[in-house]
Amino acid sequence: MNSAEAYITGSCIIRHHGIRLNGALLWEADRSMDLQEWLRAGYDRFSGQYPKFHKMDALSKLGWLAAEVLLKHAPVQALPPETVGMVLSNRSGSLDTDIRYYATVKDIASPALFVYTLPNIVMGEICIRHGFKGENIFFVSENFDAELMSSYPVQLLATTPLQACLCGWVEVMGDDYEVALFLLEKTPRGMARPVTAEALNELYSNNEIST
């Protein structure tokens, strides 16, 4: 399969307390909110009916919220669960959550607490919510890699039973955060465009959210 045989059928970018859907500003909140306040506001606005959200760490909440917004506007429920996969990446892994966790238990001799973290839990929460059962993988890279995200998922679509793949970047460290999710499919629909690194970079770099 070449890049023209897979299509970008949806995108969701989150940064600067704003959400862009398919390149257009969908929602922007008060920048005076801290990240947790903004995540709760986003949850209330776009879902509000998934209590497990409150148990997640910030990394999982960001990925879950972006998937929730994207898949409401580009649903894949008609596809068999085993034909929808996921390829995500970030820079810091679960470091943000690890730092916050250890700050709360540093004076405890033997803390018996469960750290609700790890990048693959981001994928697990999205898969559980939407019923995906296809192949999934999490990469660690220095920055969003459009070349990787335009090649590896397309290879999966060409060589496995996958019909659709949710791919992109989910990163948080302190007050800095960013999500870029893309839905790639074998069959074009709506405003679909062929998958290329240039197309992904164009959507990723769309910065018409206030800074």
C-alpha positions in Angstrom: 0.0 0.0 0.0 1.3 3.4 -0.9 0.4 6.6 1.0 -2.4 7.4 -1.5 -4.2 4.2 -0.5 -4.7 5.3 3.1 -6.6 8.4 4.1 -6.8 10.9 7.0 -10.5 11.0 7.9 -10.2 13.1 11.0 -7.9 15.0 13.3 -7.9 16.5 16.8 -5.3 18.8 18.2 -5.2 19.9 21.8 -2.9 22.7 23.0 -3.1 26.1 24.8 -6.4 25.1 26.4 -8.0 24.8 23.0 -9.3 21.9 20.8 -9.1 21.9 17.0 -11.2 19.4 15.1 -10.2 18.7 11.5 -8.3 21.9 11.4 -11.0 24.2 12.8 -11.2 25.6 16.3 -13.9 23.6 18.2 -13.5 25.0 21.7 -11.2 27.3 23.7 -11.3 27.7 27.4 -10.1 30.3 29.9 -6.3 30.2 30.0 -6.3 31.0 33.7 -7.4 27.5 34.5 -4.8 25.0 35.5 -4.5 21.8 33.5 -6.7 19.7 35.8 -9.4 22.3 35.8 -9.3 22.5 32.0 -9.4 18.7 31.6 -12.5 18.6 33.9 -14.1 21.4 31.9 -13.4 19.5 28.6 -14.8 16.3 30.1 -18.0 18.0 31.2 -18.4 19.6 27.8 -17.7 16.7 25.6 -18.6 13.6 27.6 -19.5 13.8 31.3 -20.7 10.2 31.5 -17.6 8.2 32.1 -16.7 8.2 35.9 -13.5 6.3 35.3 -12.1 9.5 33.8 -11.6 10.9 37.3 -9.2 8.0 38.2 -6.9 8.7 35.3 -3.7 10.6 35.4 -3.2 13.7 33.2 -1.6 11.8 30.3 -4.5 9.4 30.1 -7.1 12.1 30.4 -5.5 14.1 27.6 -5.4 11.1 25.2 -8.9 10.0 26.2 -10.5 13.4 25.7 -8.9 13.9 22.3 -10.1 10.4 21.2 -13.6 11.2 22.6 -13.9 14.4 20.6 -12.4 12.9 17.4 -14.4 9.7 17.3 -17.7 11.4 18.0 -17.2 13.3 14.7 -15.6 10.4 12.8 -17.1 7.3 14.4 -15.7 3.8 13.5 -18.3 1.7 15.4 -19.4 0.1 12.2 -16.0 -1.6 11.8 -15.3 -4.9 13.6 -13.4 -4.2 16.8 -10.4 -6.2 15.8 -10.0 -4.1 12.6 -9.3 -0.8 14.6 -5.8 -0.3 15.9 -3.7 2.5 17.5 -0.2 3.9 17.2 0.8 6.6 19.7 4.0 8.3 20.8 5.3 10.8 23.3 8.6 12.2 24.7 8.4 11.7 28.4 6.6 8.5 28.8 4.8 8.6 32.2 7.4 10.9 33.8 5.0 13.7 34.7 2.8 11.3 36.7 5.8 9.5 38.2 7.2 12.8 39.6 3.8 13.8 41.0 3.4 10.4 42.6 6.8 10.3 44.2 6.3 13.8 45.6 3.4 12.5 47.6 5.1 9.4 49.0 8.7 10.5 49.5 8.4 10.5 53.3 6.6 7.1 53.5 9.0 4.3 54.3 7.1 1.7 52.2 4.3 3.2 50.2 1.7 0.6 49.2 0.1 2.7 46.5 -0.7 1.9 42.9 0.6 4.4 40.3 -2.1 4.8 37.7 0.1 5.6 34.9 2.3 4.2 32.0 1.8 5.2 28.4 0.1 2.0 27.4 -2.7 2.8 29.9 -3.6 5.8 27.7 -4.1 3.3 24.8 -6.0 0.9 27.1 -8.4 3.6 28.3 -9.2 4.5 24.7 -9.6 0.8 23.6 -11.9 0.1 26.5 -14.0 3.1 25.9 -14.4 2.5 22.1 -14.1 -1.3 22.1 -11.0 -1.4 19.9 -9.2 -4.8 19.7 -6.7 -4.3 16.9 -2.9 -4.1 17.1 -1.5 -1.2 19.1 1.9 0.1 20.0 3.4 3.1 21.8 6.7 4.7 20.6 8.9 7.2 22.5 10.4 9.9 20.3 11.8 13.4 20.9 9.1 15.2 19.0 6.0 14.5 17.0 7.3 12.4 14.0 5.0 12.8 11.0 7.2 10.5 8.9 6.7 7.7 11.5 3.0 8.4 11.8 2.5 8.4 8.0 4.4 5.2 7.4 4.0 2.7 10.3 0.2 2.9 10.6 -0.1 2.7 6.8 2.1 -0.4 6.9 -0.3 -1.9 9.5 -3.3 -1.1 7.3 -1.6 -2.8 4.4 -0.3 -5.9 6.1 -2.8 -6.7 8.9 -6.6 -7.0 9.1 -6.8 -3.3 10.3 -9.3 -1.1 8.4 -8.6 2.0 10.6 -5.9 3.2 12.9 -5.9 6.0 15.5 -2.4 7.5 15.6 -0.5 10.5 16.9 1.2 12.2 19.9 0.1 12.5 23.6 2.6 14.5 25.8 2.4 16.2 29.2 5.1 17.5 31.5 4.1 19.9 34.2 2.1 22.7 32.6 3.2 21.8 29.1 0.9 19.5 27.2 0.0 18.6 23.7 -2.1 16.1 21.8 -2.3 15.4 18.1 -4.5 12.5 17.1 -5.3 11.4 13.6 -7.8 8.8 12.3 -6.4 6.9 9.3 -8.6 4.6 7.2 -8.4 2.4 4.1 -11.7 3.8 2.8 -12.0 7.6 2.2 -15.0 9.5 3.6 -16.0 13.1 4.2 -13.1 15.5 3.7 -10.6 12.7 3.6 -7.1 13.3 2.2 -4.3 10.9 1.4 -1.9 10.1 4.2 1.4 11.9 3.8 3.9 13.3 6.3 3.2 16.8 4.8 -0.5 16.5 5.4 0.0 15.3 9.1 2.5 18.1 9.7 0.1 20.7 8.2 -2.7 19.6 10.6 -0.3 19.3 13.6 1.2 22.8 13.0 -2.1 24.6 12.7 -1.8 27.1 15.5 -4.9 29.2 15.3 -5.5 28.7 19.0 -4.6 31.7 21.1 -1.2 31.6 22.7 
